[in-house]
Amino acid sequence: MDVSIPPVDQFYRHAEYIRCVDADTLVLDVDNGWNQHLIERFRIARCDAPESNRYPEMPAGQWVTGQVRTWIGDAVEVAIHSTEFNPDQWGRCVAEVWIEGHNLSQWLLDHNYVWPTDDKGQVIGPRDIERLIGIPEMVRKQVTDYVGGYV
């Protein structure tokens, strides 16, 4: 009797959305199976969002974070896929996140709300607020007009 066991994707997990820390960081309750859960901070793969807690980027970061929270809405269940289990420099695991079949990384990139990153999380090209054309002009202007200028 040949019993085929489907391969298990060890990098894919179901999770429950807890909160959005900022536009590129979510807190999720990951179902590891066998009634084991892990509450962890996840960095959204392929994306670097403006900082929501430091000037000069704060206005843009807060605006993008609001867009992410609106996009997530009332969703509770998410799916994550990560092949990198070592935390980044801020202790976050890096993962692709899907909500109702839609990829958050791709949505952020498609709307030009974030800077694209490589596999190591380094921004591809300059980290310039003018590249984030999806952010409203008045918000980008708040960043560029900040005393001390944009760095």
C-alpha positions as CSV (number, residue, x, y, z in Angstrom):
1,M,0.0,0.0,0.0
2,D,1.6,3.3,-1.1
3,V,0.5,6.2,1.0
4,S,1.6,9.6,-0.4
5,I,2.2,12.3,2.1
6,P,2.0,15.7,0.7
7,P,5.1,17.8,1.3
8,V,4.8,20.3,4.2
9,D,6.0,23.8,3.4
10,Q,7.9,24.6,6.6
11,F,8.1,28.2,5.6
12,Y,4.3,28.8,5.4
13,R,2.2,29.4,8.4
14,H,-1.3,30.7,9.3
15,A,-1.4,33.5,11.8
16,E,-3.7,35.9,13.5
17,Y,-3.3,39.6,13.0
18,I,-2.8,41.4,16.3
19,R,-1.6,44.9,15.4
20,C,0.2,47.1,13.0
21,V,3.3,48.7,14.6
22,D,4.1,50.8,11.5
23,A,3.8,50.4,7.7
24,D,6.4,47.6,7.5
25,T,6.0,45.9,10.8
26,L,3.1,43.8,12.1
27,V,2.6,41.8,15.3
28,L,1.2,38.3,14.5
29,D,0.2,35.3,16.5
30,V,1.7,32.4,14.5
31,D,0.1,29.0,14.6
32,N,3.0,26.6,14.7
33,G,0.8,23.5,14.9
34,W,0.3,21.1,17.7
35,N,-1.4,23.9,19.7
36,Q,1.8,26.0,19.8
37,H,1.6,29.7,19.1
38,L,4.3,32.4,18.8
39,I,3.5,36.1,19.1
40,E,6.2,37.8,17.0
41,R,7.0,41.1,15.2
42,F,7.3,40.6,11.4
43,R,9.0,42.9,8.9
44,I,7.1,43.0,5.6
45,A,9.4,41.5,3.0
46,R,10.8,43.6,0.1
47,C,9.6,46.9,1.7
48,D,11.1,49.8,3.6
49,A,8.5,52.3,4.8
50,P,9.2,55.8,6.0
51,E,9.7,56.0,9.7
52,S,6.5,56.7,11.6
53,N,8.2,57.8,14.9
54,R,11.2,59.9,13.8
55,Y,11.4,63.2,11.9
56,P,11.8,64.1,9.1
57,E,10.0,61.1,7.8
58,M,7.3,60.9,10.5
59,P,4.4,62.5,8.5
60,A,4.9,60.1,5.6
61,G,5.4,57.1,7.9
62,Q,2.3,57.9,9.8
63,W,0.3,58.4,6.6
64,V,1.5,55.1,5.1
65,T,0.8,53.2,8.4
66,G,-2.7,54.5,8.3
67,Q,-3.1,53.2,4.7
68,V,-1.8,49.7,5.9
69,R,-4.3,49.7,8.8
70,T,-7.1,50.6,6.4
71,W,-6.0,47.9,3.9
72,I,-6.0,45.3,6.7
73,G,-9.4,46.5,8.0
74,D,-11.2,43.9,10.1
75,A,-9.1,41.0,8.8
76,V,-8.0,38.6,11.5
77,E,-6.5,35.6,9.6
78,V,-3.3,36.1,7.6
79,A,-0.9,33.8,5.9
80,I,2.9,34.3,6.1
81,H,5.8,32.9,4.2
82,S,9.3,33.3,5.4
83,T,12.5,31.6,4.4
84,E,14.6,33.8,6.7
85,F,14.2,32.8,10.4
86,N,17.1,35.0,11.7
87,P,15.7,38.2,13.0
88,D,16.7,41.5,11.4
89,Q,18.7,44.1,13.3
90,W,15.5,45.2,15.2
91,G,14.6,41.6,16.1
92,R,11.9,41.1,13.5
93,C,11.4,38.0,11.3
94,V,11.1,39.0,7.6
95,A,8.0,37.6,5.8
96,E,5.6,37.9,3.0
97,V,2.1,38.5,4.4
98,W,-1.2,37.6,2.7
99,I,-4.6,38.8,3.8
100,E,-7.6,37.3,2.0
101,G,-5.3,36.2,-0.8
102,H,-3.6,39.6,-1.4
103,N,0.0,40.2,-0.7
104,L,0.8,43.2,1.5
105,S,4.3,43.7,0.1
106,Q,3.1,43.8,-3.4
107,W,0.3,46.2,-2.5
108,L,2.7,48.6,-0.8
109,L,5.1,48.5,-3.8
110,D,2.4,48.8,-6.4
111,H,1.1,51.9,-4.7
112,N,4.6,53.4,-4.3
113,Y,4.2,53.8,-0.6
114,V,7.5,52.2,0.3
115,W,11.1,51.8,-1.0
116,P,11.8,48.4,-2.5
117,T,14.5,46.3,-0.8
118,D,16.7,43.4,-1.7
119,D,16.7,40.1,0.0
120,K,18.8,41.5,2.9
121,G,16.4,44.4,3.5
122,Q,18.7,47.1,1.9
123,V,16.9,49.8,-0.1
124,I,17.3,49.4,-3.8
125,G,18.3,52.9,-5.1
126,P,18.2,56.1,-3.1
127,R,16.0,56.3,0.0
128,D,14.5,59.6,-1.2
129,I,11.0,60.7,-0.3
130,E,10.4,62.0,-3.8
131,R,10.5,58.3,-5.1
132,L,7.4,57.6,-3.0
133,I,5.0,59.0,-5.5
134,G,2.0,57.3,-4.0
135,I,2.2,59.5,-0.9
136,P,0.2,62.7,-1.2
137,E,2.2,65.8,-2.2
138,M,1.2,67.7,1.0
139,V,2.6,64.8,3.1
140,R,5.8,64.6,1.1
141,K,6.1,68.4,1.4
142,Q,5.9,68.2,5.2
143,V,8.9,65.8,5.1
144,T,11.0,67.9,2.8
145,D,10.1,71.2,4.5
146,Y,11.1,69.8,8.0
147,V,13.7,72.1,9.7
148,G,17.1,70.6,8.9
149,G,15.9,69.2,5.6
150,Y,15.4,65.6,4.4
151,V,18.5,63.4,4.8
